Amino acid sequence: MSGYHTGSLYLRDPQGLISQFYHYPPNRNEIFPQPGDTDWKFHTATKTLPVGSAPGTWGLFEMNVTDRAENFKTHDFTETITFSVLE
């Protein structure tokens, strides 16, 4: 078994609250990878923050990536990546 299964992103809003979002690629529930699933590629995920989200500077503080064999890697971005939400 091989291939990307799940990504999770943890965002910290300007008030210090944490929100978690997931990224699920196509074919993630297949037991064995489909042709092309094991090829190296970039995955892009776009998440729209809910209405009423706090304006200001948000930060990506952690990202977890899991493969089909349930191996995982945690990346810590505390105080490294930020973005702004305008009112």
Backbone as a ProteinNet text record, in pm:
[ID]
protein_1_A
[PRIMARY]
MSGYHTGSLYLRDPQGLISQFYHYPPNRNEIFPQPGDTDWKFHTATKTLPVGSAPGTWGLFEMNVTDRAENFKTHDFTETITFSVLE
[TERTIARY]
84.8	0	88.9	46.6	123.4	32.2	73.8	-0.1	-59.3	-78	-134	-277.7	-310.4	-444.9	-520.1	-459.7	-529.4	-430.9	-476.3	-400.5	-488.1	-430.7	-507.7	-427.4	-498.5	-437.9	-496.9	-412.1	-457	-426.2	-531.3	-516.4	-544	-466.6	-488.9	-539.5	-656.5	-712	-651	-680.9	-621.1	-654.4	-760.7	-798.9	-735.7	-656.5	-588.7	-666.5	-785.8	-865.9	-813.5	-824.4	-772.2	-887.4	-867.9	-963.8	-889.2	-952.2	-890.2	-968.4	-896.5	-956.3	-886.2	-959.9	-904.3	-898.5	-804.3	-795.9	-797.8	-894.2	-907.2	-887.2	-785.6	-765.1	-862.3	-879.7	-963.2	-903.3	-984.5	-943.3	-882.2	-899.8	-834.1	-888.8	-1011.3	-1071.3	-1043.6	-972.5	-933.7	-826	-836.2	-736.8	-600.1	-598.1	-473.1	-474.9	-359.4	-355.6	-397.8	-462.1	-500.5	-382.6	-382.9	-273.1	-255	-132.9	-102.5	-106.8	-169.6	-179.6	-44.6	51.6	181.5	282.6	240.4	329.3	342.9	463.2	483.6	405.5	332.2	257.5	229.2	195.3	157	6.7	-36.2	-178.7	-207.1	-310.8	-350.5	-488.5	-503.2	-632.6	-669.8	-793.6	-844.5	-958.2	-952.9	-1057.3	-1108.6	-1238.9	-1300.4	-1339.6	-1294	-1327.8	-1476.3	-1539.1	-1681.9	-1714.2	-1835.9	-1883.6	-1872.2	-1824.5	-1809.4	-1673.2	-1582.9	-1447.8	-1378.8	-1296.6	-1229.2	-1140.3	-1154.5	-1063.8	-926.5	-825.7	-690.7	-596.8	-485.4	-382	-402.3	-417.7	-431.1	-297.5	-278.2	-154.7	-179.5	-103.2	-100.1	4.8	-36.1	64.5	100.2	16.9	53.3	-16.3	54.3	-2.6	40.7	-55.1	-27.1	-59.3	27.1	6.8	13.3	-86.7	-94.3	-103.2	-34	-45.1	-138.6	-159.5	-253.4	-211.3	-82.5	-33.4	-36.7	-95.9	-109.7	22.6	123.8	243.4	204.7	261.2	225.1	346.5	335.6	439.2	370	417	363.6	464.3	415.9	500.1	452	543	509.7	550.4	451.9	476.6	447.1	449.3	416	494.8	422.4	479.6	563.7	537.5	612.5	526	404.3	316.5	193.6	167	48.3	-20.4	-148.9	-223.5	-328.1	-375.4	-470	-609.2	-709.2	-849.5	-899	-950.5	-998.6	-1146.1	-1188.6	-1329.9	-1415
-117.5	0	123.1	218.7	340.9	451	572.2	685.6	773.5	897.6	1000	965.6	974.8	940.4	1061	1136.4	1246.9	1356.3	1479.1	1591.8	1667.7	1714.6	1798.5	1924.5	2035.4	2166.2	2225.5	2279	2346.9	2495.2	2577.3	2721.6	2788.1	2892.1	2970.7	3107.9	3147.4	3277.5	3387.8	3515.1	3625.6	3624.5	3553.9	3546.3	3426.2	3348	3233.4	3103.2	3105	2983.1	2897	2765.9	2670.5	2611.6	2602.7	2537.1	2431.1	2315.7	2207.7	2185.1	2169.2	2142.2	2021.5	1943	1822.6	1836.6	1765.3	1753.8	1605.7	1566.3	1426.7	1416.7	1343.9	1329.1	1226.9	1229.5	1127.4	988	887.1	746	714.8	798.7	774.5	652.5	610.9	496.8	363.2	366	241	173.5	42	-29.1	-24.8	-48.3	-44.1	76.3	136.6	254	221.3	316.8	305.7	351.8	319.5	365.7	517.4	559.1	701.3	753	678.7	725.8	731.7	651.5	650.1	743.6	813.5	910.6	1033	1091.3	1213.9	1326.1	1402.5	1516.4	1614.3	1734	1836.3	1830.2	1847.4	1855.1	1996.5	2055.4	2189.2	2181.3	2243.4	2246.6	2391.9	2425.6	2559.5	2547.1	2625.3	2622.1	2763.8	2781.6	2910.9	2915.5	3018.3	3031.8	3063.6	3015.3	3039.4	3188	3224.6	3361.1	3392.2	3510.7	3550.3	3517.2	3461.6	3432.1	3561.4	3553.9	3672.6	3736.8	3869.1	3937.1	3952.2	3966.7	3984.3	3878.9	3861.8	3769.8	3631.1	3533.6	3393.4	3325	3209.9	3135.7	2987.2	2926.8	2781.1	2736.2	2665.5	2628.3	2480.6	2396.8	2255.5	2192	2099.7	2023.4	1878.1	1787.2	1644.1	1579	1488.8	1415.4	1266.6	1190.2	1046.9	971.1	856	774.1	655.9	574.6	462.1	358.4	348.2	252.3	311.8	430.4	503.3	553.5	566.1	639.8	786.5	866.2	1007.5	1093.5	1218	1317	1444	1499.9	1625.2	1735.8	1845.1	1961.7	2076.7	2137.2	2246.2	2379	2465.6	2596	2709.8	2684.6	2787.1	2914.3	3023.6	3156.5	3163.8	3075.1	3077.7	3124.6	3070.7	3102.9	3175.6	3294.6	3370.5	3424.7	3456.5	3521.9	3610.2	3710	3806.7	3787.3	3804.6	3803.1	3946	3999.8	4137.6	4140.5	4246.5	4259.7	4289.1
0	0	0	-75.6	-84.8	-135.1	-116.5	-169.9	-61.5	-98.1	-9.7	26.7	155.3	202.5	257.4	348.1	412.8	452.5	442.6	494.8	592.5	701.2	793.7	824.2	826.4	849.9	976.3	1060.2	1181.7	1166.3	1172.5	1159.6	1293.7	1323.5	1445.3	1401.8	1454.2	1416.8	1503.3	1473	1548.3	1697.7	1735.8	1876.6	1946.5	1872.8	1931.4	1924.2	1863.5	1851.5	1737.3	1753.4	1655.9	1574.7	1443.2	1354.1	1275.3	1256.2	1180.1	1051.7	942	812.6	752.2	674.5	612.9	461.5	401.2	255.3	221.7	137.1	96.2	-54.6	-100.1	-244.4	-303.7	-435	-499.2	-475.3	-475	-459	-323	-224.1	-95.2	-23.2	-54.7	14.5	-53.4	-164.5	-229.8	-144.6	-127.3	-46.8	-114.3	-243.6	-318.4	-411.4	-432.8	-519.4	-662.2	-724.3	-864.1	-950.1	-1079	-1164.8	-1152.8	-1130.5	-1117.4	-974.7	-882.1	-743.4	-672.7	-716.6	-649.3	-715.2	-820.9	-884.9	-795	-791.2	-714.6	-779.7	-700.4	-752.8	-640.4	-677.5	-581.2	-560.8	-436.7	-405.5	-357.4	-410.6	-370.5	-307.2	-192.6	-124.6	-99.3	-127.2	-100.3	-0.3	103.4	205.7	226.5	215.2	241.1	387.9	456.3	598	612	717.9	737.1	754.6	717.3	738.8	887.5	919.4	1058.9	1116.7	1033.9	1082.3	1122.1	1223.3	1275.8	1169.7	1148.5	1056.9	1121.3	1039.5	1091	1036.9	1102.7	1056.7	1116.9	1030.3	1068.5	1043.9	1104.5	1082	1065.1	975.8	964.7	1063.9	1168.9	1267.6	1263.3	1199.9	1190.2	1071.5	1006.3	896.1	912.9	899.4	908.5	774.9	731.4	606.9	640.5	592.3	619.6	487.6	479.1	358.8	384	281.7	292.3	395.9	423.5	523.1	664.1	676.8	802.7	859.5	773.5	812.4	809.3	897.4	897.4	927.3	888.6	915.5	961.1	1071.1	1123.6	1097	1039.9	1011.9	1099.6	1174.1	1265.5	1202.5	1179.7	1118.8	1215.6	1344.2	1442.4	1413.6	1397.5	1373.5	1246.6	1150.3	1024.7	909	897.2	785.3	838.1	784.4	823.5	698.5	710.7	603.8	667.7	594.8	650.5	593.7	678.8	639.2	651	542	542.2	577.6	643.9	681.5	561.2
[MASK]
+++++++++++++++++++++++++++++++++++++++++++++++++++++++++++++++++++++++++++++++++++++++

